[in-house]
């Protein structure tokens, strides 16, 4: 990673400019070319330096719904259940935690009713009860991790 990569990552953490040509604006800010910045961003994704690059939507303002959920998965079934969840389009991501509830995931659906239906499908598919932890309040925290 060179200095331009660091500056690019630091800048992208604050979002893309909301202008017709955001990569051109970034290129001007960073003293580069739009094509070079796009290529560097893709390379950082490809090599795993960045794990995700994309928009953050307020799903509720779009009339959708999401929830944090968890399963208590026997270790012998952990990878199988993780693969099952990964295959579901409404599962945004799932991950292991060191806890009795050892598999956590986020469901993103078109409506609150679909959250309930998805939970029922997951319970039927896995034979495990789902712990549903819907959001009670929204907090906006500006997180920037300088590199």
Secondary structure by P-SEA (a helix, b strand, c coil): ccaaaaaaaaaacccccccccaaaaaaaaacccaaaaaaaaaaaaaacccccbbbbbcccccccccccccccccccaaaaaaaaaaacccccccccccccccbbbbbbcccaaaaaaaaaaaaaacccccccccccbbbbbbccccc
